[in-house]
Structures are given as structure tokens and as C-alpha cells.
Amino acid sequence: MLRLVERERLTLDIGVVLALMRQLIPAVALFSRHQREAAIGTIGVERLILTPQSRLILTEYVLAPGVETLQYSRERLWREFRVVLPHSASPSRIPPSADVVGIGVVAVSLLLGRVLREDEYLVSLGESFETLTESHAGATRKVSAPFCSWISRALQFDEHGGFKTPHEAQLAFEEMLAKQRDYVTTPAQLELFVSRLEKLVSAPPSPGPPSPGPPSPEPPSPEAVRLRVDTGGRKWLTGALAGFVVLALIEGGVIAWLMTSDVAPGSTGQGEVIIQSRPAAARVSIDGEERGLTPFTTALTPGAHILEIRVGRSEPRVLPVHIRAGVQNGFYVELQSVSTVGGLDVRTNPPNARVTVDGQFRGTSPLVLRDLPPGEHDVLIEGSGQQVRQTVRIEPGITSQLVVPLAR
């Protein structure tokens, strides 16, 4: 894409740049949150695919351990594989900050409208950074100071002020976007740009006299851009490439930026969302507001929304959705590796009260139950000549507490 942009002297509107970054950054941050100290390690424009559906896909995202075994210098990793490494990092340990630097390099490449040259990253990246501009509806200006500051921190120009993790970079990116009111994008901007690219790719070559000298290299295939490697001493890498796994960045709904997207123009009425999960009784939040438990149905205004489905204190499953008026959207979420039951800690004063749950005697207080299915349960406390009935809601993976004072 970037080679085509450079060849045709196209201008990437800032809305297109941000739309791509808004897919890349949250996805890498989600990987980092789940893998903690691990890094993808191979983030770069050479390993990103832009589909005809305007979706950004990251390929070869499991190669960091293999790259570490090479123990190549920072310079050699860049020259041979276009893999970036912070100055302070050891070649034998790729930290999460390397993914942040990779994101920063992607941002610079998009703003420049071309792939970084071999020595540009190693020798004159700072000079290229100083020349960055952004295009707004055909007008070109210097990149805004907040965006420049964010890119500088991503590239680790200041070792102490750089982002340490992709999640930290994501939070700063969202804060920057919130302050820059003219940084508003819609999916239509990126879709229009992609359709323009498709026309250029499919257009027949212009007739003309043959140019002297060796032929220019063909632009990369739109289906994929593969990491070039030699086979000598690196069979692990070619094997990985043969069976590389594609991670769809938009999967998992990591795109929190959609909360700032505009409602589609001309939309009226509401759309419906139906959410089911396994296990059931998972908590549902929409745009940061908790709304209920699964199975859950609600009506939403047209436009972009963020759904979060969580069981207990586990990491939420985040889904970006775009609601259209009069359309029903159904989602089934498989929440794996989470508890399917909850607990209840019953305490009374004085103790030794009988505890009955859903009509079944379970013991005397103090009592801790750890096998209750999610949902509402009827709890009966009997002691000191009293009966106290209480309805308790149980959530998977969480032990609720019920404290009942009884008259002596």
C-alpha cells in the first residue's frame, strides 16, 4: 500500500492514518495485557495487511521468541528483518516497549506515505520525524504538537519518558485524541481510500515507451507482505512463516477509539443488540456503563459502541459494534478459562445460625459456599428465634458476603 502511495504520489489524509492506528494500537495493547511481559516483537508495515474490507491484519505475530534466539544486534535486526528494538534493550530479550517502537515506526511511515529507508531508521529517524506533516481535506500542515509528542514517546527518543507498554501508549493515544477535536474519523474515510487503492491496483498499466535500465520491482501482492529471510541457519523462521498465524486486530473488540466515532449521518431510530455468553450471567457494559447480565437485550442509538462482557474479575471481552437503525445484532461470547460458579460467605451475630439456600440446608454460620451457580438465590437465616430471608445475586468467580445481625 505504501509503495503504491509513494509511486502514485498520493496523500494519506490524517483521518486515514488515525483510522489505521486506531485499529493497530488497541489490538497490540490487548495482546500485551494478556501476555504481560511478552512482546509480539515483529510489528512493522511489512507485516501488516490492509484488506478490501478496510480491516488491518497483523501477520507473523508469534516470532519474538525465535528472534530472541538469534541475538542479533539492533542494527542487524532492522537491516535483515525490519524488526525494531529500543536502544536500551538486549537482543536476547525483546521487551513490550519494542512493540511500542514498532507502532511508532508504523505511524511515521503512514505520515510520510512511504516505507522507511534502510539507514533512515538507524541514522536519521529524528530528522524524518522533524519533517512530518498531516493532511486535512487536501490542506497540509505540520503534525500537531500532541501527536508529535505521542510519536516521540512511542519511538523512545527520550528513554525515561517513553512508553513502557502498549497499554500505556494506548491510554496516552486516546487522551491525545480527546484533546484534538479536529482528529475525528469515520469508517467511511478509510473505506473510500481503500476503494481508491483497489482501482489503482486493478487498473491496466499505462502504455508508453519502455524506460531504459533494469525494470522496477513490482509492488507487493495485496494478499500479503511476507518477511524476507534467507534459509541459512534460520530454519525456525521459515518454518514459522510456512504456518504463520494471522491475528485479526479488530477481533476481540480492542478498539476503544470507536467510542469517539460519529453517528452515521442520516441514521434514525434505534438498532437492537442481543448478547449471549457461556457461562451465562456475565456482566455487560456498554460504552463504559454497566447495563445487566447475559442473556441481555437492549436498543442502542445508531453509531459506534463498545461492548464489554466480563465474568467475575477476569479480563473483559471487548467488542466494537456499529449499530444501524432497524437492524438486530446478535453476539455469542465464549468466555473460556473463567469460573462458572460463584461463592457466598455467610456470617451472623451471634454465630451458629442455620443457613438454607434455595430450600436446601447448607450448614451453620459462619459458612462459606463455593458452588453456587450464577444468578439470584434465596437465602434463609434461622437463629436466636428469628428468620431472616435475603435474595443474593451470585456472579461467577466472585464470593459475595452476607452479614446478618440477629437479636440475642
Solvent accessible surface area in square Angstrom, and as a share of the most:
residue,aa,sasa,rsa
1,M,59,0.26
2,L,11,0.06
3,R,102,0.37
4,L,12,0.06
5,V,1,0.01
6,E,69,0.31
7,R,137,0.50
8,E,70,0.31
9,R,218,0.80
10,L,26,0.13
11,T,84,0.49
12,L,14,0.07
13,D,37,0.19
14,I,6,0.03
15,G,3,0.03
16,V,7,0.04
17,V,0,0.00
18,L,0,0.00
19,A,6,0.04
20,L,6,0.03
21,M,0,0.00
22,R,5,0.02
23,Q,8,0.04
24,L,1,0.00
25,I,0,0.00
26,P,5,0.03
27,A,7,0.05
28,V,1,0.00
29,A,0,0.00
30,L,33,0.17
31,F,37,0.15
32,S,10,0.06
33,R,64,0.23
34,H,95,0.42
35,Q,90,0.40
36,R,155,0.57
37,E,121,0.54
38,A,42,0.32
39,A,11,0.08
40,I,1,0.00
41,G,4,0.04
42,T,0,0.00
43,I,4,0.02
44,G,4,0.04
45,V,25,0.14
46,E,32,0.14
47,R,1,0.00
48,L,21,0.11
49,I,23,0.12
50,L,34,0.17
51,T,19,0.11
52,P,86,0.54
53,Q,122,0.54
54,S,4,0.03
55,R,105,0.38
56,L,10,0.05
57,I,32,0.16
58,L,0,0.00
59,T,3,0.02
60,E,2,0.01
61,Y,38,0.14
62,V,77,0.44
63,L,7,0.03
64,A,4,0.03
65,P,88,0.55
66,G,15,0.14
67,V,4,0.02
68,E,36,0.16
69,T,98,0.57
70,L,31,0.16
71,Q,121,0.54
72,Y,28,0.10
73,S,54,0.35
74,R,35,0.13
75,E,80,0.36
76,R,107,0.39
77,L,0,0.00
78,W,6,0.02
79,R,103,0.38
80,E,65,0.29
81,F,4,0.02
82,R,49,0.18
83,V,1,0.01
84,V,6,0.04
85,L,1,0.01
86,P,8,0.05
87,H,142,0.64
88,S,79,0.51
89,A,21,0.16
90,S,56,0.36
91,P,42,0.26
92,S,54,0.35
93,R,101,0.37
94,I,1,0.00
95,P,29,0.18
96,P,14,0.09
97,S,15,0.10
98,A,2,0.02
99,D,2,0.01
100,V,0,0.00
101,V,4,0.02
102,G,0,0.00
103,I,0,0.00
104,G,0,0.00
105,V,6,0.03
106,V,3,0.02
107,A,0,0.00
108,V,0,0.00
109,S,1,0.00
110,L,7,0.04
111,L,22,0.11
112,L,43,0.22
113,G,10,0.09
114,R,47,0.17
115,V,27,0.15
116,L,5,0.02
117,R,117,0.43
118,E,76,0.34
119,D,71,0.37
120,E,15,0.07
121,Y,7,0.03
122,L,33,0.16
123,V,119,0.69
124,S,29,0.19
125,L,15,0.07
126,G,35,0.33
127,E,125,0.56
128,S,13,0.08
129,F,22,0.09
130,E,114,0.51
131,T,89,0.52
132,L,1,0.01
133,T,58,0.34
134,E,4,0.02
135,S,6,0.04
136,H,38,0.17
137,A,106,0.82
138,G,71,0.68
139,A,66,0.51
140,T,90,0.53
141,R,106,0.39
142,K,121,0.51
143,V,5,0.03
144,S,19,0.12
145,A,78,0.61
146,P,51,0.32
147,F,0,0.00
148,C,20,0.12
149,S,59,0.38
150,W,7,0.03
151,I,0,0.00
152,S,29,0.19
153,R,92,0.34
154,A,0,0.00
155,L,12,0.06
156,Q,23,0.10
157,F,89,0.37
158,D,83,0.43
159,E,95,0.42
160,H,168,0.75
161,G,28,0.27
162,G,3,0.03
163,F,1,0.00
164,K,104,0.44
165,T,49,0.29
166,P,0,0.00
167,H,65,0.29
168,E,63,0.28
169,A,0,0.00
170,Q,17,0.07
171,L,97,0.48
172,A,22,0.17
173,F,4,0.02
174,E,51,0.23
175,E,99,0.44
176,M,11,0.05
177,L,10,0.05
178,A,52,0.40
179,K,140,0.59
180,Q,31,0.14
181,R,195,0.71
182,D,72,0.37
183,Y,4,0.01
184,V,70,0.40
185,T,2,0.01
186,T,43,0.25
187,P,50,0.32
188,A,61,0.48
189,Q,61,0.27
190,L,6,0.03
191,E,85,0.38
192,L,133,0.66
193,F,15,0.06
194,V,8,0.05
195,S,41,0.27
196,R,125,0.46
197,L,16,0.08
198,E,83,0.37
199,K,144,0.61
200,L,54,0.27
201,V,84,0.48
202,S,91,0.59
203,A,55,0.42
204,P,116,0.73
205,P,126,0.79
206,S,103,0.66
207,P,133,0.84
208,G,60,0.57
209,P,125,0.79
210,P,130,0.82
211,S,90,0.58
212,P,132,0.83
213,G,59,0.57
214,P,125,0.78
215,P,126,0.79
216,S,92,0.59
217,P,125,0.79
218,E,151,0.68
219,P,56,0.35
220,P,41,0.26
221,S,58,0.38
222,P,87,0.55
223,E,130,0.58
224,A,28,0.21
225,V,39,0.23
226,R,138,0.50
227,L,13,0.06
228,R,189,0.69
229,V,40,0.23
230,D,71,0.37
231,T,99,0.58
232,G,52,0.50
233,G,72,0.70
234,R,17,0.06
235,K,161,0.68
236,W,81,0.28
237,L,1,0.01
238,T,42,0.25
239,G,46,0.44
240,A,30,0.23
241,L,19,0.09
242,A,94,0.73
243,G,55,0.53
244,F,48,0.20
245,V,77,0.44
246,V,70,0.40
247,L,48,0.24
248,A,38,0.30
249,L,1,0.01
250,I,49,0.25
251,E,91,0.41
252,G,7,0.07
253,G,0,0.00
254,V,10,0.06
255,I,6,0.03
256,A,29,0.22
257,W,21,0.08
258,L,20,0.10
259,M,97,0.43
260,T,76,0.44
261,S,15,0.10
262,D,73,0.38
263,V,82,0.47
264,A,26,0.21
265,P,131,0.82
266,G,79,0.76
267,S,41,0.26
268,T,103,0.60
269,G,56,0.53
270,Q,95,0.42
271,G,3,0.03
272,E,60,0.27
273,V,0,0.00
274,I,50,0.25
275,I,0,0.00
276,Q,95,0.42
277,S,13,0.09
278,R,149,0.54
279,P,15,0.09
280,A,53,0.41
281,A,12,0.09
282,A,1,0.00
283,R,53,0.19
284,V,0,0.00
285,S,23,0.15
286,I,5,0.03
287,D,55,0.28
288,G,62,0.59
289,E,110,0.49
290,E,102,0.46
291,R,92,0.34
292,G,24,0.23
293,L,39,0.19
294,T,5,0.03
295,P,99,0.62
296,F,27,0.11
297,T,77,0.45
298,T,23,0.13
299,A,51,0.39
300,L,10,0.05
301,T,72,0.42
302,P,9,0.06
303,G,1,0.01
304,A,14,0.11
305,H,18,0.08
306,I,4,0.02
307,L,0,0.00
308,E,47,0.21
309,I,0,0.00
310,R,78,0.28
311,V,4,0.02
312,G,1,0.01
313,R,189,0.69
314,S,36,0.23
315,E,64,0.29
316,P,12,0.08
317,R,76,0.28
318,V,17,0.10
319,L,24,0.12
320,P,34,0.21
321,V,9,0.05
322,H,62,0.28
323,I,1,0.01
324,R,148,0.54
325,A,39,0.30
326,G,76,0.73
327,V,69,0.40
328,Q,114,0.51
329,N,31,0.16
330,G,60,0.57
331,F,54,0.23
332,Y,132,0.50
333,V,3,0.02
334,E,50,0.22
335,L,20,0.10
336,Q,134,0.60
337,S,123,0.79
338,V,36,0.21
339,S,56,0.36
340,T,80,0.46
341,V,61,0.35
342,G,4,0.04
343,G,3,0.02
344,L,0,0.00
345,D,15,0.08
346,V,0,0.00
347,R,122,0.44
348,T,15,0.09
349,N,83,0.43
350,P,25,0.16
351,P,73,0.46
352,N,116,0.59
353,A,1,0.01
354,R,114,0.42
355,V,0,0.00
356,T,18,0.10
357,V,6,0.03
358,D,83,0.43
359,G,72,0.69
360,Q,114,0.51
361,F,93,0.39
362,R,68,0.25
363,G,15,0.15
364,T,64,0.37
365,S,2,0.01
366,P,96,0.61
367,L,31,0.15
368,V,66,0.38
369,L,10,0.05
370,R,167,0.61
371,D,81,0.42
372,L,7,0.04
373,P,73,0.46
374,P,36,0.23
375,G,18,0.17
376,E,109,0.49
377,H,12,0.05
378,D,47,0.24
379,V,0,0.00
380,L,26,0.13
381,I,0,0.00
382,E,43,0.19
383,G,19,0.18
384,S,59,0.38
385,G,90,0.86
386,Q,60,0.27
387,Q,127,0.56
388,V,44,0.25
389,R,146,0.53
390,Q,79,0.35
391,T,83,0.48
392,V,17,0.09
393,R,115,0.42
394,I,0,0.00
395,E,33,0.15
396,P,1,0.01
397,G,43,0.42
398,I,30,0.15
399,T,64,0.37
400,S,29,0.18
401,Q,108,0.48
402,L,21,0.10
403,V,93,0.53
404,V,9,0.05
405,P,105,0.66
406,L,11,0.06
407,A,66,0.51
408,R,216,0.79
